[in-house]
Amino acid sequence: MSDSLTSRTLPGAVAGLVGTATVLALLYFGRDVLIPITLAFIFSFLIAPFVRALRHLGLGQTTSVCTGVLVVTVALLAIGAVIVQQVGMMGASLPQYQDTIASKLETLDELTRGTLGSLGGPAGQLIEHFTGDNSNGTAPVLQSDGSVKTPVLVEIHEPALKPFQLLAKVASSVWPPLETAGIVFVVLIFVLLEHESLRDRFIRLAGGGDLRATTIAVNDAGERLSRFFISQFLVNIATGLAIWLGLSLLGLGQALLWGTMTAVLRFIPYVGVWMAAVCATVLAAAVDPGWSLALMTLGLFLAVEIIVAQTIEPKLYGHTTGLSPLSVVVAAIFWSWIWGPVGLVLSTPLTLCLVVAGRYIRALKVLEIMFGELPALTMPQNFYQRALSGDAHEIVTSAKRYMQHKSLAEYCDKVLLPALHLASFDLRDQSITPQEEEKVAGSIIAVIEALSGSPRWWKKRRRNSVLAAGGIGRQLREQRISDTGEWQGSFDVPAGSVVLSVGLGSSYAELATEILVRILREQKIDARSRNFDELDAAPPPGASPELVAITILISVDPLNDCEQMTAMLAKMRERLPHSKQFALLLPSPFENPDLKTCVFPDADHVSRSYEDVLHSCQLAMKGRATL
């Protein structure tokens, strides 16, 4: 059997590796064609909302597209002109700061004990140029006979280029970027002109059989990308303006250049803005004889980036990209390796496209799991996985983080109970070891006690297969009784102020009952519990039926407990005629049982969640208080 399984698996693995290698080869060797086309599609997501706005104003399709492309072209040319002008001005002013640069390099060389001066390559040559004692760059050479000979400088001059040769040299250096830009804008125009047709073709190609699902997928991808690009563009422009104004107030030259570079480089995730910051700080150090201007420049970049990254970006598009921070870094490394600097800039949008595709295309689901911002495990799965490892502290930390915006009842409904059902499945299938069983039981006890305010939840307890023996709920109840007294509180309380909870059936019902009691007590409701086998015992001394305002019967397996629940509701109605009868049904969320047949005419209210029964108890107790 294993041989047949291997024979089936091996060809599939080989085919996957061959397919991956083929895709990587196409991306790498076809980059000259793919990069312009990808840039065109990326620009189309940015311009498409503007084109639609122009069409709503009454302009035709062709006019709107040409206007949008013209606006982008003018904007890019303006940015390029600003960069070229500012770089020229900075290059012309650098000789004025040669003495300051040399002085600071000498100081840094002394602080590093000559390490800075020993650098090789262009950096070492630049430092030697500013700090060297020989102005002509030559040094005397000692001959074998003791005489000293000074080398003679020789300059080699190439013949002047003819006009056509000069023109050809300029054209050869300018033509590649112009060719790429031309392809980008031609493809961009046709993509915008045939936007609807391309969408229809993609829907037909991706899944014409399920038109609704494919349309939702394509619309989601387009809207997500458009929101991301527009938001990022506006944030980067605002960041560049803030840097420009800040550097202008500080008095640093070429402030417009550094503002523009910040806006452009910020498209490179994480490191782009700091590339501009380092360059601006170096210029500030060269301009100012002291270090105050350099420190203020670096501080400005730091302050602006913290404000933008921590407050503005999360609100605008921090939760719409759908990418985890690690995936952004990995994508930047991968795409820069495949496509160079252009890939570094396009890494985030390209990865975002793949993640959105993985959300709707089953074959690419692995991409959403690996790179998406959604957790790989659901919260119940994460709870159970941590419990199997015995990591109660991590579970408590995650729970308290969740409960900063949610209630304890909602946490128990959405996380704790589903996790308990996952544990019960493994226990029923005998796929959990005794050691794991003890870890899970101990983690559950610790988490429930921690969330209900017990100060001793972190202490170690003796755990002897409490999960299998059904002792979790009973152990928690005994611990609570030791804190509140034998009868879980005094009976010297007003009539109609006690909520009595009773679990039906299995030991999991006892645990669910104890959880409910702690939820109600957290809301200052005098909740108490009775085990199923204690109902026929004599009532506690001093207790009277009039004290009980609500009786809640809890079942975690309603389909099998339906008859017992009906009988118990009728029985509790006779014993406690003054109390309301509630039924709380907590079936497994993974089985989706049909509870339409579970009808309880004697119940005043039927709940299917802790949150609902808590709300009903609060309303009932409030109604009694007003009477």
ZAMARGU-4260 file (C-alpha; in steps of 0.2 Angstrom, whole numbers, plus 5000, padded with zeros to 4 digits):
<rodrens>
0) 5000/5000/5000 | 5014/5012/5004 | 5022/5008/4988 | 5007/5012/4978 | 5005/5028/4988
5) 5023/5033/4984 | 5020/5029/4966 | 5005/5041/4966 | 5013/5055/4976 | 5030/5055/4968
10) 5025/5060/4950 | 5014/5074/4957 | 5028/5081/4967 | 5040/5080/4952 | 5026/5089/4942
15) 5024/5102/4955 | 5043/5106/4955 | 5044/5106/4936 | 5029/5118/4936 | 5037/5130/4949
20) 5054/5130/4940 | 5045/5134/4923 | 5036/5148/4931 | 5052/5155/4939 | 5061/5154/4923
25) 5047/5163/4913 | 5047/5177/4926 | 5066/5179/4925 | 5069/5177/4907 | 5054/5186/4901
30) 5056/5201/4913 | 5059/5213/4898 | 5041/5209/4892 | 5033/5206/4908 | 5039/5221/4918
35) 5031/5234/4906 | 5015/5224/4905 | 5014/5223/4924 | 5017/5241/4926 | 5003/5245/4914
40) 4991/5235/4924 | 4996/5242/4940 | 4994/5260/4934 | 4977/5255/4927 | 4971/5251/4944
45) 4977/5268/4950 | 4969/5277/4935 | 4953/5267/4933 | 4943/5277/4947 | 4949/5294/4939
50) 4943/5287/4922 | 4926/5282/4929 | 4924/5299/4937 | 4928/5308/4920 | 4915/5296/4912
55) 4902/5301/4925 | 4905/5319/4920 | 4899/5315/4902 | 4916/5312/4893 | 4917/5298/4881
60) 4928/5282/4885 | 4942/5287/4874 | 4943/5305/4880 | 4942/5299/4898 | 4956/5287/4895
65) 4967/5299/4886 | 4965/5312/4899 | 4969/5300/4913 | 4985/5294/4904 | 4990/5312/4900
70) 4988/5317/4919 | 4999/5303/4924 | 5012/5307/4911 | 5013/5325/4916 | 5014/5320/4934
75) 5029/5308/4931 | 5038/5321/4920 | 5036/5334/4933 | 5043/5322/4946 | 5058/5318/4935
80) 5061/5336/4931 | 5061/5341/4949 | 5073/5327/4953 | 5085/5331/4939 | 5085/5350/4943
85) 5087/5347/4962 | 5101/5335/4959 | 5110/5347/4947 | 5109/5361/4960 | 5115/5349/4974
90) 5130/5344/4963 | 5135/5362/4960 | 5134/5366/4978 | 5144/5351/4985 | 5161/5359/4982
95) 5157/5373/4994 | 5156/5360/5008 | 5172/5350/5004 | 5181/5357/5020 | 5166/5353/5031
100) 5165/5335/5023 | 5184/5332/5025 | 5184/5338/5043 | 5170/5327/5048 | 5177/5312/5039
105) 5194/5315/5049 | 5184/5315/5065 | 5175/5299/5061 | 5191/5291/5056 | 5199/5296/5072
110) 5184/5289/5082 | 5184/5273/5073 | 5203/5272/5075 | 5207/5272/5057 | 5194/5259/5052
115) 5185/5271/5041 | 5200/5276/5031 | 5205/5258/5028 | 5189/5254/5018 | 5191/5248/5000
120) 5182/5251/4985 | 5173/5268/4980 | 5170/5272/4998 | 5188/5271/5003 | 5193/5281/4987
125) 5181/5294/4992 | 5187/5295/5010 | 5205/5295/5004 | 5201/5309/4992 | 5194/5320/5006
130) 5207/5316/5020 | 5223/5312/5010 | 5238/5323/5013 | 5244/5323/4995 | 5234/5334/4984
135) 5240/5326/4968 | 5237/5309/4974 | 5255/5303/4971 | 5269/5298/4983 | 5288/5297/4981
140) 5295/5280/4978 | 5312/5274/4986 | 5323/5266/4973 | 5335/5251/4976 | 5350/5263/4975
145) 5344/5274/4989 | 5338/5288/4977 | 5320/5295/4978 | 5310/5296/4962 | 5293/5305/4960
150) 5281/5297/4948 | 5276/5307/4934 | 5257/5309/4931 | 5251/5304/4914 | 5234/5310/4907
155) 5226/5300/4893 | 5213/5310/4882 | 5201/5302/4871 | 5198/5311/4854 | 5183/5322/4854
160) 5167/5313/4848 | 5159/5318/4832 | 5141/5325/4833 | 5133/5309/4826 | 5144/5298/4838
165) 5139/5309/4853 | 5120/5308/4847 | 5122/5289/4846 | 5130/5288/4863 | 5116/5298/4871
170) 5102/5289/4862 | 5109/5272/4867 | 5109/5277/4885 | 5092/5285/4884 | 5083/5273/4873
175) 5080/5258/4885 | 5070/5268/4898 | 5061/5277/4884 | 5056/5260/4876 | 5050/5253/4892
180) 5040/5269/4896 | 5032/5269/4878 | 5027/5251/4880 | 5020/5254/4897 | 5009/5269/4891
185) 5003/5260/4875 | 4998/5245/4885 | 4990/5256/4898 | 4979/5265/4886 | 4973/5248/4878
190) 4970/5241/4895 | 4959/5256/4901 | 4950/5256/4884 | 4946/5237/4885 | 4944/5237/4904
195) 4926/5229/4904 | 4931/5217/4890 | 4946/5211/4899 | 4936/5208/4915 | 4923/5198/4905
200) 4937/5187/4897 | 4945/5184/4914 | 4929/5179/4922 | 4926/5167/4907 | 4943/5160/4909
205) 4943/5158/4928 | 4926/5151/4930 | 4912/5154/4918 | 4902/5140/4926 | 4900/5149/4942
210) 4897/5167/4936 | 4892/5174/4953 | 4908/5168/4963 | 4920/5173/4949 | 4912/5190/4947
215) 4914/5193/4966 | 4932/5187/4966 | 4936/5199/4951 | 4927/5214/4959 | 4935/5211/4976
220) 4953/5210/4968 | 4950/5226/4958 | 4943/5236/4973 | 4956/5230/4985 | 4970/5234/4973
225) 4962/5251/4969 | 4960/5256/4987 | 4977/5251/4991 | 4986/5260/4977 | 4976/5276/4979
230) 4978/5276/4998 | 4997/5272/4997 | 4999/5286/4983 | 4990/5299/4994 | 5000/5294/5010
235) 5016/5295/5001 | 5012/5312/4993 | 5007/5318/5011 | 5023/5311/5018 | 5034/5319/5005
240) 5025/5336/5008 | 5028/5335/5027 | 5047/5331/5024 | 5048/5345/5012 | 5040/5358/5023
245) 5050/5351/5038 | 5067/5352/5030 | 5063/5369/5023 | 5060/5375/5041 | 5076/5367/5046
250) 5085/5377/5032 | 5092/5361/5023 | 5096/5364/5005 | 5086/5354/4991 | 5072/5351/5003
255) 5060/5348/4988 | 5072/5335/4982 | 5071/5325/4998 | 5053/5327/4999 | 5051/5320/4981
260) 5063/5306/4985 | 5053/5302/5000 | 5037/5301/4991 | 5044/5290/4977 | 5055/5278/4988
265) 5041/5275/5000 | 5034/5263/4988 | 5048/5252/4992 | 5042/5243/5008 | 5050/5247/5025
270) 5067/5253/5018 | 5063/5265/5005 | 5059/5280/5017 | 5076/5277/5026 | 5086/5277/5010
275) 5080/5295/5008 | 5083/5299/5026 | 5101/5293/5026 | 5105/5303/5010 | 5096/5319/5017
280) 5106/5316/5034 | 5122/5315/5025 | 5119/5331/5016 | 5114/5339/5032 | 5131/5333/5040
285) 5140/5340/5025 | 5132/5357/5026 | 5132/5361/5044 | 5149/5362/5053 | 5141/5354/5068
290) 5130/5339/5070 | 5113/5348/5075 | 5106/5349/5058 | 5110/5331/5054 | 5102/5325/5070
295) 5086/5336/5067 | 5085/5330/5049 | 5085/5312/5055 | 5073/5316/5069 | 5061/5324/5057
300) 5061/5308/5046 | 5059/5297/5062 | 5044/5307/5069 | 5035/5308/5052 | 5037/5290/5048
305) 5031/5285/5066 | 5016/5296/5064 | 5012/5289/5047 | 5015/5271/5050 | 5007/5270/5067
310) 4992/5281/5065 | 4988/5285/5047 | 4992/5270/5037 | 4983/5257/5048 | 4967/5267/5047
315) 4968/5270/5028 | 4974/5253/5021 | 4983/5244/5035 | 4968/5231/5035 | 4964/5231/5017
320) 4980/5225/5009 | 4977/5207/5016 | 4996/5204/5018 | 5006/5199/5034 | 5022/5210/5038
325) 5033/5195/5035 | 5025/5191/5018 | 5029/5209/5013 | 5047/5207/5017 | 5049/5190/5009
330) 5040/5196/4993 | 5052/5211/4992 | 5067/5199/4992 | 5059/5187/4980 | 5053/5200/4967
335) 5069/5211/4968 | 5079/5195/4964 | 5068/5191/4949 | 5065/5208/4942 | 5078/5219/4951
340) 5073/5237/4957 | 5057/5237/4948 | 5052/5221/4957 | 5056/5228/4973 | 5044/5242/4970
345) 5030/5231/4963 | 5033/5217/4976 | 5018/5222/4987 | 5005/5224/4974 | 5010/5208/4965
350) 5009/5198/4981 | 4993/5206/4985 | 4986/5200/4968 | 4992/5182/4972 | 4984/5182/4989
355) 4967/5188/4982 | 4968/5175/4969 | 4972/5162/4982 | 4956/5167/4991 | 4945/5162/4977
360) 4955/5149/4967 | 4957/5133/4976 | 4974/5128/4968 | 4982/5145/4974 | 4974/5143/4992
365) 4992/5140/4999 | 4997/5158/4994 | 4983/5165/5005 | 4988/5154/5019 | 5006/5158/5018
370) 5006/5177/5014 | 4988/5183/5020 | 4986/5193/5036 | 4972/5181/5041 | 4978/5168/5054
375) 4983/5151/5048 | 4972/5143/5063 | 4955/5149/5069 | 4955/5155/5087 | 4947/5139/5093
380) 4960/5129/5084 | 4974/5141/5091 | 4967/5138/5108 | 4967/5119/5107 | 4984/5119/5099
385) 4991/5130/5114 | 4982/5119/5126 | 4990/5103/5119 | 5007/5111/5122 | 5002/5116/5139
390) 5004/5135/5136 | 4991/5142/5147 | 5000/5159/5148 | 4999/5162/5129 | 4980/5157/5129
395) 4977/5169/5143 | 4986/5183/5135 | 4977/5180/5119 | 4960/5179/5128 | 4963/5196/5137
400) 4968/5204/5121 | 4952/5198/5113 | 4942/5203/5128 | 4948/5221/5127 | 4934/5224/5114
405) 4923/5209/5118 | 4914/5201/5133 | 4918/5185/5142 | 4902/5178/5136 | 4906/5181/5118
410) 4924/5174/5121 | 4917/5158/5128 | 4904/5157/5113 | 4917/5160/5099 | 4933/5152/5106
415) 4932/5142/5122 | 4917/5131/5118 | 4922/5127/5100 | 4939/5122/5107 | 4931/5111/5120
420) 4922/5102/5106 | 4938/5100/5097 | 4946/5092/5112 | 4930/5080/5114 | 4932/5074/5096
425) 4950/5069/5099 | 4946/5061/5116 | 4931/5052/5108 | 4942/5045/5094 | 4956/5041/5107
430) 4968/5051/5097 | 4975/5061/5112 | 4988/5054/5123 | 4987/5054/5142 | 5000/5067/5143
435) 4992/5079/5131 | 4975/5075/5140 | 4983/5082/5156 | 4990/5097/5147 | 4973/5101/5139
440) 4964/5099/5156 | 4977/5110/5165 | 4976/5124/5152 | 4957/5124/5152 | 4956/5126/5171
445) 4970/5139/5171 | 4961/5149/5157 | 4944/5149/5165 | 4950/5153/5182 | 4961/5167/5175
450) 4947/5175/5165 | 4935/5174/5180 | 4947/5183/5191 | 4955/5169/5201 | 4972/5175/5208
455) 4978/5158/5209 | 4976/5152/5191 | 4994/5151/5187 | 4998/5139/5201 | 5002/5121/5196
460) 4988/5108/5200 | 4988/5090/5201 | 4980/5083/5185 | 4975/5065/5184 | 4966/5063/5168
465) 4953/5076/5173 | 4948/5078/5154 | 4943/5059/5153 | 4935/5058/5170 | 4925/5073/5167
470) 4933/5082/5182 | 4936/5099/5175 | 4919/5107/5178 | 4918/5098/5195 | 4936/5104/5200
475) 4932/5122/5195 | 4916/5121/5205 | 4925/5114/5221 | 4938/5128/5219 | 4924/5141/5218
480) 4915/5134/5233 | 4931/5134/5243 | 4931/5153/5240 | 4912/5157/5242 | 4907/5144/5255
485) 4898/5128/5255 | 4882/5134/5247 | 4891/5146/5235 | 4885/5161/5245 | 4873/5166/5259
490) 4855/5162/5259 | 4852/5179/5268 | 4848/5187/5251 | 4832/5195/5244 | 4819/5184/5236
495) 4821/5182/5217 | 4840/5186/5217 | 4848/5169/5213 | 4850/5161/5196 | 4852/5142/5198
500) 4861/5133/5184 | 4860/5114/5181 | 4869/5104/5168 | 4861/5089/5160 | 4869/5073/5154
505) 4888/5072/5152 | 4903/5079/5161 | 4904/5092/5148 | 4888/5099/5153 | 4895/5101/5170
510) 4909/5111/5163 | 4897/5122/5152 | 4887/5125/5168 | 4902/5131/5178 | 4907/5142/5164
515) 4890/5150/5164 | 4890/5153/5183 | 4906/5162/5181 | 4900/5173/5167 | 4885/5178/5177
520) 4895/5181/5192 | 4906/5192/5182 | 4891/5203/5179 | 4886/5204/5197 | 4872/5191/5196
525) 4871/5179/5211 | 4873/5163/5200 | 4874/5146/5208 | 4875/5128/5202 | 4868/5111/5206
530) 4874/5095/5199 | 4862/5083/5191 | 4863/5070/5204 | 4861/5083/5218 | 4843/5088/5213
535) 4834/5074/5222 | 4844/5078/5238 | 4837/5088/5252 | 4838/5107/5249 | 4852/5116/5259
540) 4846/5123/5276 | 4840/5140/5275 | 4836/5139/5257 | 4818/5143/5250 | 4811/5141/5233
545) 4807/5160/5233 | 4826/5165/5232 | 4827/5157/5214 | 4823/5170/5201 | 4829/5159/5186
550) 4833/5141/5183 | 4844/5137/5168 | 4846/5119/5161 | 4861/5117/5151 | 4864/5104/5137
555) 4879/5102/5126 | 4870/5088/5116 | 4852/5094/5113 | 4847/5080/5101 | 4850/5066/5113
560) 4845/5077/5129 | 4829/5083/5121 | 4817/5071/5131 | 4827/5073/5147 | 4827/5092/5145
565) 4808/5092/5143 | 4805/5081/5158 | 4817/5092/5169 | 4809/5108/5164 | 4792/5101/5169
570) 4800/5095/5185 | 4808/5111/5190 | 4792/5121/5186 | 4784/5111/5199 | 4798/5113/5212
575) 4801/5131/5209 | 4785/5139/5203 | 4791/5156/5206 | 4806/5155/5195 | 4807/5157/5176
580) 4813/5142/5166 | 4827/5144/5153 | 4835/5131/5142 | 4853/5134/5136 | 4857/5123/5121
585) 4876/5122/5117 | 4878/5110/5102 | 4895/5108/5093 | 4897/5121/5080 | 4906/5109/5069
590) 4892/5097/5067 | 4877/5109/5064 | 4863/5099/5071 | 4845/5102/5066 | 4837/5108/5082
595) 4820/5111/5075 | 4813/5095/5083 | 4819/5101/5100 | 4804/5111/5106 | 4802/5115/5124
600) 4784/5122/5128 | 4788/5123/5147 | 4803/5134/5144 | 4801/5153/5146 | 4816/5156/5135
605) 4828/5145/5124 | 4845/5151/5121 | 4859/5145/5110 | 4874/5155/5117 | 4881/5162/5133
610) 4879/5180/5127 | 4860/5177/5123 | 4856/5169/5140 | 4866/5182/5149 | 4856/5196/5141
615) 4840/5187/5145 | 4845/5185/5163 | 4849/5203/5164 | 4832/5208/5157 | 4823/5196/5169
620) 4832/5202/5184 | 4830/5220/5179 | 4811/5217/5177 | 4810/5209/5195 | 4820/5224/5202
625) 4807/5236/5195 | 4792/5226/5202
</rodrens>
